[in-house]
Amino acid sequence: MFNLEIENKIIDFIKKSPLGVTSSEIASYAGLNRMTITKYLAIIKERASIDFKQFGMTKLWYIPVDLSKESFLSKIIDNIVANIPENEFKAISERAGISLGEEINTMYLHFYGVDKLSFDQILDAYENIGKKLGGNFKMRLSNDKISVEVVQSPFQGSNILKMNKILSVVLAKIASLNLGYVRVVVSEPKENENAVIDVCLIKEDK
């Protein structure tokens, strides 16, 4: 059975040797036999967490450099979000979310060839946004709200909650541009639970 603790132990060991380590060295460190370590290394490699260089009959395992335009921009955004004071974040996130929501809404209007998105088209757009961002959103409907469960977050690191708040503004803006009125609530996930963004489709009493 695949053990996450052993996986992390293997990755940490490989990280300590930038020049690479052999399968035998990893097996000895992890306390596993050759057949078991071969299975672990194959599974971890599939996730692109490690790679190897072939030298004759020997494989040297190492951690590949993870640098792409997307990862570079993602790290910049994470750093900016992490360092915005809490009292400034709300206003900044709302401006960013509204602007993104308007732009994304326009994309889906062009895609469907309509002036306004229907309720079903909004649901499809939400699901599609999750997939395009690399996440997975599950919609639950009631009479007065769309609950968007973030089954798999498209965001990583310690700023997931803040990024979810920006995302909630995006989803709310898309709904309001087409339905005319919404408010949005982001629930902080409890342990072993997913975050939920509630897009409420009723006017609040003033």
N, C-alpha and C positions, 0 to 999 in steps of 0.2 A: 504494500500500500504506500502511495506517495506521501511523504511527510514534509510539510512546509518548513518545519524547523530545520530539517536536514538540508533542504534546498537552500535556505538562507545561510546555513553554515558553509555549504560548498561555495556559494557566491562570495561570501566574505573572505574565504581562504584564497580564492582566485584573485580577488581584488588586491590582496597583499603582495602579489607578484606580477608587476606589469609586463615582465618578459614572458610570462606564461608558466604553467605547471603541468606535469604529466598526469595522466589518469591514475597511475599508481600512487603518486604523491597525494592526490585528492582522496583516493580510497583509504590510504593509510591515515590521513588526517581525520576523515569522517568515520572511520571504523567500519567500513563496508567492504564486501568482497567485490571482485572485479566485475562480475555480471551485474550486480546491483548498481554499482557506480556508473556502469555503461548506460543503464536505463535512465538513471537520474540525469546524466549529462545530456543525453539525447532529448529528454523532455525539456530541460532548461534551455537548451539551444533553440528548440522550436519557438520559444517565447522571445528569442533574440536577446536574452540576458547575457549569454556567453557565446563564444565562437572558438575555433581552433585553427592553428597553423600546422600543416603536415611537414614533418622533417623525417624523410625516410619512412620507417615503420612507426615513428613516434608522433603522437599528437600533443601539441602544447596548447592548453586551454587558457584563454584570456578574456577580459571584459572589453567588448568592442566600444569604440568611441561613439557615443550617441549624440550626433550633432547634425541637425537639419534646420532649415529655415523655420519650420513649425516648432521644433523643440527650443530653438533659440528665442523666438518670439514668446513662446509659452513661459520660459524662464524669466524673461523681462517683465511680462505681465504679472507673474506670481510675485516677483520682487516688488513691483509698484504697489500691488494690492496689499501686500503684507505691511508696507510702510506708510500707508495712508492713515492718518489719525482717524479714530472711530467717529469723531464728531464731524469730519469732513466727508467720510465715505458715503453717507446716505445721499447727499446732494450730487456727488460725482457719479455714483452708481446709477442714480435715476436719470441723469443727463445721458450717460453712456447707453443705458438700457433703452431709453426712449428713441434715441438716434438709431441704434441697431434694430429696434423693433420696426421702425418706419421703413428702414432700408430692406429688411427681410420680408416684410409684408408686401412691399412693391414687387419683390422677386416672385412671390407666390401669386400675386394678382396677374402678373405677366404669364406665369406658367399655366394658370387656369383660364386665362383670357377673360377675366371678369372685372367688374368695377368694385365688387365687394365679395369677400369670401363667405361662403355659407358655413353653417355650424359644422357640418361634416368635413368641409375643406380645412377649417381651422384645426380640427382634431388630427387630420392627416398631416397638416403642416407641422404641428407640435411633434408628432411621432417622427416625421422626416428630419426635423431639426435635430432631435436627439441622435439619430443615426448618423447624420452628416458631421456632427461634432464628435462622434466616436463613443457615444453613450447609448443608453436604452431607456426610453420613457414609456411608462404604462399608464394609460388613461382610465380613470373611473368617473362615471357620469352620475349626476343626480339632477334634481329639478332646477337647482339654482347655482350649480358650480361644476367646473371641470377640475378634478384632482389629478395632477400630474405626478406620478410616483417616479422618482429617479432611481430606477432599478440598478442601473450602472451609470455612475457619474462620468461625464466627459472631462471632468476636471480632476486634478491630482494635487496632493500635498495638503498643507495646513489651511489653505485658503478656500476650500470647497464651499463652506457656508457662505462666504462673501460672494463667490462666483455664482452660487445658486440665487443669491439675492439680485444680482444683475440679470441673470437669466429670467427670474420671475418678472422683472420689469419688461423685458423683451416680450414674454408671453402675454402679459397684461396689455401691452401696447397693441399687439396684433389683434387681440380680441376686441379692444375698445375701438380701434379703427373700423372694424367691421360690424360690431354689434352695438356700439355707441356707449356702453357703460360697463365697467367692471371694477372690482377691487381685488387685490391679491394678498395672499397670506402664505408665508414660507414657514413650515414647521421645522424646528431643529430636531434631527433624528436622534432617537434614543439608541442605546446600545443594541446592535444587531437589527436595527430597523433602517429603512430607506428614508431619505428626505422626501417630503411631499410639498408640492406647490399648488395651492388652491386658488384657482381663478374663479372668483365669485361673479355670477352673472345677474346680480340684482342690485338695484340702487339702494344705497344706505339712506335711512330716514334722517332728515336734517332737522 
